[in-house]
Amino acid sequence: MKVKYIYIIFLGFLFTLTSFAQHSKVLELAMCKQLALDNNRRISKVKRQVEAANQGVRAAKLNAYPMLDASISGAYLGEPLGGAMNGMVPEKMANAMVTASVPLYAGGKVKDEVKASKAQHHIAQQTVVMTEREVLFETEKAYYQVIQLQEKEKLAQDYIQLLETLEQDVRNSYEVGLTYKNDLLKVQVALTNAKLGLVQAKDGKYMALLALKQLTGIAVEEEVEVSQQLTIQDTALFISSEQRENSILERPEIQILEEVRQLENLQAKMLQSEYYPTVALSMIGISGFGEGVNFTNGKDNLTSYVGLISIEIPVFDWGKRGAKAKEQRLKTQAAEEELAHTKELLYLEIRNAEINVNQAVEQLQSSELALRQSTENRRIVQDRFEAGTIVSKDVLEANALWQEAFSQVIDAKVGYLIQLANLERILL
């Protein structure tokens, strides 16, 4: 008997372990945001662009260093070239050459290229910031949508239970001849529609979870769930003019356009450098090997070097450089106009987000009031139905009004949370 008791305990313990191992992962909002930052492919892509821009800065800095090139070649000369000029031209020979060159002066072009590459690097960094904000907002929105459909699923189940209870009451009344079959059919139709609504809520929740998994990098086959309830904390919303201005100036979109404007100015400066001369120094080392290749002493090897200095001076190009400079000035002006225009749009975006949050609060308060009224109405109608003073049609309508009001409260809560998250994204 004791052995049997121990065996039962062991089976229960094994069942508990199996159930725990098969339990799905519970997701919280902070966890989802961190997973999105770590795994989202859009963020990974822009981070690779930052790495590429960093290499561009490194390459631009190296342009100021001397360049070394080496080459080697061999040749066999047949008759009559080989051995011509009394053997001064060898039949077989090999040549090796090393060239070193360094720019001495280029009108500041090298430094400007470094500045331009640094600006590109900063643009890539701000693109990462902007992408992270967008992905985090989309993740939070998807998270709330999962909760929304999860609450809709619970509501559909509660509504089905109400209708099943009502169906049983109406069936009992019909069987004893106190009501018509049409009343029973109406309840059954409503129950069928409610079950269809439950299926739709489950399917919507499944698709919302898939969207959340895609944003956070969670495998599609991994079982996850969201346990957070729809809780709203009443907080006064006040945003000062200074906060709006600071948020606009710190937005990555503005930072990127500032860098673009600087790049356009820098490009104009680089075009001006084309009017200045370019000075470069080169050193070439030469080695040759072949029978009697050294025509000075007849030896089989020859070693020498060449030093070169080149000065390139722009003289006349039919106004081509002037046209490019004018084109660049217009591009710079366009970049400044784009910057000012974007600041205006961002200000409108902030004010619109504020209005949306306030409207969401009003919508939430209105829907909660409607839910309280419909709940009280359902209670009164149910009492009257049980007392036999009204028919099932009235109960059916009261339950439908309650279910619709409850659904609107869920939508209003989620709408408020999403609008608030959007405002936070804008003001970060």
HELIX and SHEET records of a PDB file:
HELIX    1   1 LYS A    2  GLN A   22  1                                  21    
HELIX    2   2 LEU A   29  ASN A   39  1                                  11    
HELIX    3   3 ARG A   41  LEU A   62  1                                  22    
HELIX    4   4 ALA A   84  GLY A   87  1                                   4    
HELIX    5   5 LYS A  109  GLU A  175  1                                  67    
HELIX    6   6 LYS A  181  THR A  216  1                                  36    
HELIX    7   7 SER A  241  GLU A  250  1                                  10    
HELIX    8   8 PRO A  252  GLN A  272  1                                  21    
HELIX    9   9 SER A  273  TYR A  275  5                                   3    
HELIX   10  10 LYS A  320  ALA A  387  1                                  68    
HELIX   11  11 SER A  392  LEU A  427  1                                  36    
SHEET    1   A 2 LYS A  25  LEU A  27  0                                        
SHEET    2   A 2 VAL A 224  VAL A 226  1                                        
SHEET    1   B 4 MET A  67  TYR A  76  0                                        
SHEET    2   B 4 LYS A  92  TYR A 105 -1                                        
SHEET    3   B 4 THR A 278  GLY A 290 -1                                        
SHEET    4   B 4 ASN A 301  GLU A 312 -1                                        
END                                                                             
